[in-house]
Amino acid sequence: MMMHPSYREMMEVVNKESEDDTTPIVSSRYSIVMATAKRARQIIDGDAPLIDKAEGKKPLSVAVEEIYQGKVHVLPDDTDKN
């Protein structure tokens, strides 16, 4: 079963937001998975979905759509976590 959008498509969308065209915001599928999982957890914990017609969809599906539509911004891989 293929996921739509694909990891590659999601990475392209996220990396379009990069201020520096040579440094991608995310460089691996792992980064996309972690960002999507974090957003899904926020939805589970009570954050309102940022997309239309989210009712009845699983939090992970909502998170994928939010990221793909550019409603959620992913921070660069090398962000300092202090």
TIVOFI-154931 format. One record per residue (C-alpha): residue in one letter; x, z, y. Coordinates in pm, whole numbers, plus 50000, padded with zeros to 5 digits. Layout:
# TIVOFI-154931
aXZY/...
END
This chain:
# TIVOFI-154931
m500005000050000/m501404990150338/m501115012350639/h499854996050956/p501474996951194/s504734995551004/y507695018251078/r509464988651235/e506504981051463/m506275017351571/m510005018951642/e509714987551858/v506875002852061/v508695035752113/n511985018852200/k510294997052466/e510035029152670/s513825033152676/e515305033553026/d518545019752883/d517914988052682/t521054993652473/t520245029252359/p517125031752142/i514905062452169/v514545063051791/s516945047551547/s515435055951209/r512195058451019/y512895095650986/s512585099451364/i509215082051365/v507995103051072/m509065135351242/a507465125851575/t504225115751403/a504135147551194/k504745168951504/r501885152251690/a499565155551387/r500365192851377/q499465195651747/i496105179151676/i495495202451380/d496315231951606/g493675221651860/d495095194852092/a492505168852183/p493105133752046/l494275108752308/i492575078452152/d488975066852140/k487025069351817/a489225096451666/e486245114351512/g486385113951134/k490015102551119/k492745123850971/p495175139651219/l498085118851088/s496155086451139/v495275097151492/a498925105751562/v500105071751436/e497595053851659/e498505075251961/i502195067351926/y501555030551858/q499295027552163/g501875045052383/k499625075052451/v502315098852321/h505915095652432/v508675102652182/l511825119652305/p515235104452222/d516895113851892/d519785131252066/t517665153652290/d519265187852337/k516985213552174/n518295244652354/
END
